Amino acid sequence: MSHTIVAVDVYCEEKTETHPAYRIFLDGQLVIERIFWPVQDEFFIQEQLTMENDGKPHNISMVNVSEEFGKLKVKKFKFLDAESKKKSNTTSTPDGIGAVKFTLPKR
């Protein structure tokens, strides 16, 4: 059984002193809820989801829970082979506002 790592790079702009929180959903199910803690604008948090290569379509979305404390956004989704850590040939369609649809390979 093989796996793919989906890396989600979360950035924040226009932060206040209170750190904003976000949620990441996989196929409509909450998998991560976190406070964005980096202080510098150029810093980001990379969330990594390890998924079984099942050949099925999936979607990942990020929701800013506290927009009044900062503008959170996903700048990049990356797909890596879990064993080799090299880029995978996963076909994906990001929507530009923090979500992506993709189908993992069946291996």
Residue pairs with C-beta under 8 A, 6 or more apart in sequence:
1 52
1 53
2 52
2 53
2 81
2 82
2 83
2 107
3 50
3 51
3 52
3 53
3 82
3 83
4 50
4 51
4 53
4 79
4 80
4 81
4 82
4 88
4 90
4 104
4 105
5 48
5 49
5 50
5 51
5 79
5 80
5 81
5 82
5 85
6 48
6 49
6 50
6 51
6 60
6 77
6 78
6 79
6 102
7 46
7 47
7 48
7 76
7 77
7 78
7 79
7 80
8 24
8 46
8 47
8 48
8 49
8 60
8 62
8 74
8 76
8 77
9 44
9 45
9 46
9 74
9 75
9 76
9 77
9 78
10 22
10 36
10 44
10 45
10 46
10 47
10 62
10 72
10 73
10 74
11 41
11 44
11 72
11 73
11 74
11 75
12 20
12 36
12 38
12 41
12 44
12 70
12 71
12 72
12 73
13 41
13 70
13 71
13 73
14 70
14 71
15 36
15 41
15 69
15 70
16 68
16 69
16 70
18 66
18 69
19 35
19 36
19 37
19 69
19 70
20 35
20 36
20 64
20 65
20 66
20 67
20 69
20 70
20 72
21 33
21 34
21 35
21 36
21 64
21 65
21 66
21 69
22 33
22 34
22 36
22 62
22 63
22 64
22 65
22 72
23 30
23 32
23 33
23 62
23 63
23 65
24 30
24 31
24 32
24 33
24 47
24 49
24 60
24 61
24 62
24 63
25 31
25 60
25 61
25 62
25 63
26 49
26 51
26 58
26 59
26 60
27 58
27 59
28 59
31 49
32 47
33 65
34 45
34 47
36 45
36 70
36 72
37 45
38 44
38 45
44 75
49 60
50 82
51 58
51 104
52 104
53 104
53 105
53 106
53 107
54 104
54 106
55 103
55 104
55 105
55 106
56 103
56 104
57 101
57 102
57 103
58 101
58 102
58 103
58 104
59 99
59 100
59 101
59 102
60 77
60 99
60 100
60 102
61 98
61 99
61 100
62 72
62 73
62 74
62 98
62 99
63 98
64 70
64 71
64 72
72 98
73 97
73 98
74 94
74 98
74 99
74 100
77 92
77 94
77 100
77 102
78 87
79 87
79 88
79 90
79 92
79 102
80 86
80 87
80 88
81 87
81 88
88 105
89 105
90 102
90 103
90 104
90 105
91 102
91 103
92 100
92 101
92 102
93 100
93 101
93 102
94 100
95 101
